[in-house]
Amino acid sequence: MAALGAFLGAQTAPLQKAVSLGAATIYLHPDKTSAQVGSVRPGMEIGEQSVSGAFVQVFANGVSGWVQNQDLVMYSDPESPELIFGAAAELERQAEDSGGERQAAMDAARLYYSIFSDFPASARAGEGLYRAADVVWQVRLGEEPKRRTPSERQFPDDADLRRVMNKFPDTQWAARAAYDLLVEHFTCGDWNDKPECAVKEAGTYQDYVKKYPRGPLSAEAAYDAVYREGIAWTLYKGKDQGKAAEMGRAVARDAATLRASFAGTDWAAEAALVAYHVAHGVALPVPSITPLGGP
């Protein structure tokens, strides 16, 4: 951004700021057969100077040259935030459809973030920041090396998710960001070896629901708590009858609360099934590896 600002200031006629919706090659001349001097990625800020046929002269990523006049949206266009958001959503879907193709995901994140940074008054700003942070978080979380024990788990930089919570409190985007970060609490240990860890995780989800009682993911979080209580009941059943009875009561109570608070949701029905199994002494299948996040 600083380099572009300096370049803008040096022009007798200021460049028009724009954002690229797609990848493009920068050519030395307005001709695809000329030398390639750089490239732009989706979400990158550029400066437009002049047009020559099907090419536009730009300054981007520290390079001056020509790109084909397509997939460039002017900041002055009132539809810019919506167009950028659409391009980001399309790239994010491509990444999901291709099994998590990293480049498409990171390009989508850059586009989403540009809505927040360049159009802060847009109705899409909060969602743009959240979706940018979420995409990067999920990609980098998946790249973290496997650890021998849950206590050794490490997590990516969470600054952007926390920024969502700070800048857009009391919104669904803050609630979604907080849900992403719940995984940072799951470092107690393996459920099979330490059933109390399942109980601790259930408490983490319950605290989340108390903080975001009507959040978009609160019903799921309430189910996550009931599920873990059911797992704890299963593990305690043959070892500690007192704790098993305690967990059995917790399942019945919290499943009923979930049904009252989130009636008609899949999560209410699934929690009711957990409670039914526990009430009838049917053990829940315990995963061999403690999951990160939801079951």
VEXDREN-2710 file (C-alpha; in Angstrom, 1 decimal):
% VEXDREN-2710
k/r/px/py/pz
1/MET/0.0/0.0/0.0
2/ALA/2.9/2.4/0.8
3/ALA/4.6/1.9/-2.5
4/LEU/1.3/2.5/-4.3
5/GLY/0.8/5.7/-2.3
6/ALA/4.2/7.0/-3.2
7/PHE/3.6/6.2/-6.9
8/LEU/0.2/7.9/-6.8
9/GLY/1.8/11.0/-5.4
10/ALA/4.4/11.2/-8.2
11/GLN/1.7/11.3/-10.9
12/THR/0.5/14.6/-12.4
13/ALA/-2.9/12.9/-12.8
14/PRO/-3.5/10.5/-9.8
15/LEU/-4.0/6.9/-10.6
16/GLN/-7.4/5.5/-10.0
17/LYS/-7.4/2.9/-7.3
18/ALA/-8.9/-0.5/-8.1
19/VAL/-8.8/-4.1/-6.8
20/SER/-8.2/-7.2/-8.9
21/LEU/-10.9/-9.9/-8.7
22/GLY/-8.7/-12.5/-10.4
23/ALA/-5.1/-13.4/-11.2
24/ALA/-3.5/-11.5/-14.0
25/THR/-0.1/-11.2/-15.7
26/ILE/1.6/-7.8/-15.9
27/TYR/3.2/-7.2/-19.3
28/LEU/5.9/-4.7/-20.2
29/HIS/3.7/-3.4/-23.1
30/PRO/0.0/-3.7/-23.9
31/ASP/0.7/-6.9/-25.8
32/LYS/0.6/-10.5/-24.5
33/THR/3.7/-11.3/-26.5
34/SER/5.8/-8.7/-24.6
35/ALA/7.9/-9.5/-21.6
36/GLN/6.1/-10.5/-18.4
37/VAL/7.2/-8.2/-15.6
38/GLY/5.0/-9.3/-12.7
39/SER/1.6/-10.6/-11.7
40/VAL/-1.4/-9.8/-9.5
41/ARG/-3.5/-12.0/-7.3
42/PRO/-7.2/-11.6/-6.4
43/GLY/-7.7/-9.0/-3.7
44/MET/-4.5/-7.0/-4.6
45/GLU/-4.8/-3.2/-4.7
46/ILE/-3.7/-1.7/-8.0
47/GLY/-3.5/1.8/-9.6
48/GLU/-5.0/2.3/-13.0
49/GLN/-3.3/4.9/-15.2
50/SER/-4.4/4.6/-18.8
51/VAL/-6.2/2.3/-21.3
52/SER/-4.9/0.9/-24.6
53/GLY/-7.3/-1.3/-26.4
54/ALA/-7.9/-4.4/-24.3
55/PHE/-5.1/-3.5/-21.8
56/VAL/-4.9/-1.1/-18.9
57/GLN/-1.7/0.4/-17.6
58/VAL/-1.3/-0.4/-13.9
59/PHE/1.0/-0.1/-10.9
60/ALA/0.7/-3.2/-8.7
61/ASN/2.9/-5.0/-6.3
62/GLY/5.7/-2.6/-6.9
63/VAL/5.7/-3.1/-10.6
64/SER/4.4/-0.8/-13.5
65/GLY/3.1/-2.4/-16.6
66/TRP/0.0/-3.5/-18.5
67/VAL/-2.7/-6.1/-17.7
68/GLN/-5.7/-7.2/-19.7
69/ASN/-8.7/-5.0/-18.9
70/GLN/-10.8/-7.5/-17.1
71/ASP/-11.5/-8.5/-13.5
72/LEU/-10.6/-5.0/-12.3
73/VAL/-13.1/-3.1/-10.1
74/MET/-12.7/0.6/-9.4
75/TYR/-12.9/1.7/-5.8
76/SER/-15.2/4.4/-7.0
77/ASP/-17.8/1.9/-8.2
78/PRO/-20.6/1.8/-5.6
79/GLU/-21.0/-1.9/-6.3
80/SER/-17.3/-2.6/-5.4
81/PRO/-17.9/-4.3/-2.0
82/GLU/-20.6/-6.6/-3.4
83/LEU/-18.5/-7.5/-6.5
84/ILE/-15.5/-8.2/-4.3
85/PHE/-17.6/-10.3/-1.9
86/GLY/-19.0/-12.3/-4.8
87/ALA/-15.5/-13.1/-6.2
88/ALA/-14.3/-14.1/-2.7
89/ALA/-17.3/-16.4/-2.2
90/GLU/-16.7/-18.0/-5.5
91/LEU/-13.0/-18.7/-4.8
92/GLU/-13.9/-20.0/-1.3
93/ARG/-16.4/-22.5/-2.9
94/GLN/-13.7/-23.5/-5.4
95/ALA/-11.3/-24.2/-2.6
96/GLU/-13.9/-26.3/-0.8
97/ASP/-14.9/-28.2/-3.9
98/SER/-11.3/-29.0/-4.7
99/GLY/-10.7/-30.5/-1.3
100/GLY/-9.1/-27.4/0.3
101/GLU/-6.9/-26.0/-2.6
102/ARG/-4.7/-23.5/-0.6
103/GLN/-4.2/-20.8/-3.2
104/ALA/-7.9/-20.4/-4.0
105/ALA/-8.6/-20.2/-0.2
106/MET/-5.9/-17.6/0.5
107/ASP/-7.0/-15.5/-2.6
108/ALA/-10.6/-15.6/-1.2
109/ALA/-9.3/-14.4/2.2
110/ARG/-7.4/-11.5/0.6
111/LEU/-10.6/-10.4/-1.2
112/TYR/-12.7/-10.7/1.9
113/TYR/-10.2/-8.7/3.9
114/SER/-10.1/-5.9/1.3
115/ILE/-13.8/-5.3/2.0
116/PHE/-13.0/-4.6/5.6
117/SER/-9.9/-2.6/5.0
118/ASP/-10.9/-0.6/2.0
119/PHE/-14.7/-0.3/2.5
120/PRO/-15.1/-0.1/6.3
121/ALA/-18.5/1.6/6.0
122/SER/-19.9/-1.3/3.9
123/ALA/-22.5/-3.5/5.3
124/ARG/-20.2/-6.4/4.3
125/ALA/-17.2/-5.2/6.4
126/GLY/-17.8/-7.3/9.5
127/GLU/-18.6/-10.4/7.5
128/GLY/-15.6/-9.7/5.2
129/LEU/-13.2/-9.6/8.2
130/TYR/-14.7/-12.7/9.8
131/ARG/-14.6/-14.7/6.6
132/ALA/-11.0/-13.7/5.8
133/ALA/-9.9/-14.6/9.3
134/ASP/-11.8/-17.9/9.3
135/VAL/-10.5/-19.0/5.9
136/VAL/-6.9/-18.3/7.0
137/TRP/-7.4/-19.9/10.4
138/GLN/-8.9/-23.1/8.9
139/VAL/-6.1/-23.4/6.4
140/ARG/-3.3/-22.9/8.9
141/LEU/-5.0/-25.0/11.5
142/GLY/-5.0/-27.9/9.0
143/GLU/-1.3/-27.4/8.4
144/GLU/-0.3/-27.6/12.1
145/PRO/1.7/-30.8/12.6
146/LYS/0.1/-33.6/14.6
147/ARG/1.2/-33.8/18.2
148/ARG/1.7/-36.8/20.4
149/THR/-0.8/-35.6/23.0
150/PRO/-3.5/-32.9/23.1
151/SER/-1.5/-31.0/25.7
152/GLU/1.2/-30.4/23.0
153/ARG/-1.3/-28.9/20.5
154/GLN/-0.3/-25.6/18.9
155/PHE/-2.5/-23.1/17.1
156/PRO/-2.1/-20.5/14.4
157/ASP/-2.0/-16.8/15.0
158/ASP/-5.6/-15.8/16.2
159/ALA/-5.2/-12.0/16.0
160/ASP/-7.6/-11.5/13.1
161/LEU/-10.4/-13.6/14.7
162/ARG/-10.0/-11.7/17.9
163/ARG/-10.1/-8.5/15.9
164/VAL/-13.5/-9.5/14.7
165/MET/-14.7/-9.9/18.3
166/ASN/-13.3/-6.5/19.2
167/LYS/-14.5/-4.5/16.3
168/PHE/-17.8/-6.2/15.7
169/PRO/-19.0/-7.2/19.2
170/ASP/-22.6/-8.4/19.7
171/THR/-22.8/-9.6/16.1
172/GLN/-23.0/-13.0/14.6
173/TRP/-19.5/-12.6/13.2
174/ALA/-18.1/-12.2/16.8
175/ALA/-20.0/-15.3/17.8
176/ARG/-18.6/-17.3/14.9
177/ALA/-15.1/-16.1/15.6
178/ALA/-15.4/-17.1/19.2
179/TYR/-16.6/-20.5/18.2
180/ASP/-13.5/-21.0/16.0
181/LEU/-11.3/-20.2/19.0
182/LEU/-12.9/-22.7/21.3
183/VAL/-10.5/-25.3/20.0
184/GLU/-7.6/-23.5/21.8
185/HIS/-9.1/-24.7/25.1
186/PHE/-9.0/-28.4/24.1
187/THR/-5.6/-29.3/25.4
188/CYS/-6.5/-31.3/28.5
189/GLY/-5.9/-34.8/27.2
190/ASP/-7.3/-37.9/25.6
191/TRP/-10.9/-38.8/26.6
192/ASN/-10.1/-42.5/27.0
193/ASP/-7.3/-41.9/29.4
194/LYS/-8.8/-38.9/31.1
195/PRO/-12.7/-38.8/31.0
196/GLU/-12.5/-35.6/33.0
197/CYS/-11.2/-33.9/29.9
198/ALA/-14.5/-34.5/28.1
199/VAL/-16.2/-32.9/31.1
200/LYS/-13.9/-29.9/30.9
201/GLU/-14.6/-29.5/27.2
202/ALA/-18.3/-29.7/27.8
203/GLY/-17.9/-26.8/30.3
204/THR/-16.1/-24.8/27.6
205/TYR/-19.1/-25.2/25.3
206/GLN/-21.6/-24.3/28.0
207/ASP/-19.6/-21.1/28.8
208/TYR/-19.8/-20.2/25.1
209/VAL/-23.6/-20.7/25.0
210/LYS/-24.0/-18.5/28.1
211/LYS/-22.0/-15.7/26.4
212/TYR/-23.7/-16.1/23.0
213/PRO/-27.2/-17.5/23.9
214/ARG/-28.7/-16.7/20.5
215/GLY/-25.6/-17.0/18.3
216/PRO/-25.7/-18.8/15.0
217/LEU/-23.6/-21.7/16.4
218/SER/-25.0/-21.8/19.9
219/ALA/-27.3/-24.7/19.3
220/GLU/-24.4/-26.7/17.9
221/ALA/-22.2/-25.7/20.9
222/ALA/-25.0/-26.8/23.3
223/TYR/-25.1/-30.2/21.5
224/ASP/-21.3/-30.4/21.7
225/ALA/-21.6/-30.1/25.5
226/VAL/-24.3/-32.8/25.7
227/TYR/-22.3/-35.1/23.5
228/ARG/-19.2/-34.8/25.7
229/GLU/-21.2/-35.4/28.8
230/GLY/-22.5/-38.5/27.2
231/ILE/-19.0/-39.6/26.4
232/ALA/-17.9/-39.0/30.0
233/TRP/-20.9/-41.0/31.2
234/THR/-19.9/-43.9/28.9
235/LEU/-16.3/-43.8/30.1
236/TYR/-17.2/-43.5/33.8
237/LYS/-19.9/-46.2/33.6
238/GLY/-17.6/-49.1/34.3
239/LYS/-15.2/-47.2/36.5
240/ASP/-16.9/-44.7/38.8
241/GLN/-20.6/-45.1/39.3
242/GLY/-20.9/-41.8/41.2
243/LYS/-19.4/-39.8/38.4
244/ALA/-21.4/-41.8/35.9
245/ALA/-24.6/-40.9/37.7
246/GLU/-23.6/-37.3/37.8
247/MET/-22.9/-37.2/34.1
248/GLY/-26.2/-39.0/33.4
249/ARG/-28.1/-36.3/35.2
250/ALA/-26.2/-33.6/33.3
251/VAL/-27.0/-35.2/30.0
252/ALA/-30.8/-35.3/30.8
253/ARG/-30.8/-31.7/32.1
254/ASP/-28.7/-30.2/29.3
255/ALA/-30.5/-32.0/26.5
256/ALA/-33.8/-30.7/27.9
257/THR/-32.5/-27.2/28.1
258/LEU/-31.2/-27.4/24.5
259/ARG/-34.6/-28.6/23.3
260/ALA/-36.3/-25.7/25.1
261/SER/-33.9/-23.1/23.8
262/PHE/-33.4/-24.4/20.2
263/ALA/-36.6/-26.4/19.5
264/GLY/-36.9/-27.8/16.0
265/THR/-33.1/-27.9/15.3
266/ASP/-31.1/-31.0/14.3
267/TRP/-29.0/-30.4/17.4
268/ALA/-32.0/-30.6/19.7
269/ALA/-33.0/-33.9/18.1
270/GLU/-29.4/-35.3/18.3
271/ALA/-29.1/-34.3/21.9
272/ALA/-32.4/-36.0/22.7
273/LEU/-31.0/-39.2/21.1
274/VAL/-27.8/-38.9/23.3
275/ALA/-30.1/-38.5/26.4
276/TYR/-32.2/-41.5/25.3
277/HIS/-29.2/-43.7/25.0
278/VAL/-27.8/-42.7/28.3
279/ALA/-31.2/-43.2/30.1
280/HIS/-31.4/-46.7/28.7
281/GLY/-27.8/-47.6/29.6
282/VAL/-26.6/-47.7/25.9
283/ALA/-22.9/-46.7/25.7
284/LEU/-21.9/-44.0/23.1
285/PRO/-19.2/-44.9/20.6
286/VAL/-16.0/-43.3/21.9
287/PRO/-13.7/-42.1/19.1
288/SER/-10.2/-43.5/19.3
289/ILE/-8.7/-40.0/18.8
290/THR/-10.1/-37.0/20.7
291/PRO/-11.5/-34.7/18.1
292/LEU/-10.5/-31.0/17.8
293/GLY/-13.7/-29.2/18.2
294/GLY/-17.0/-30.8/17.4
295/PRO/-17.5/-34.6/17.4
END
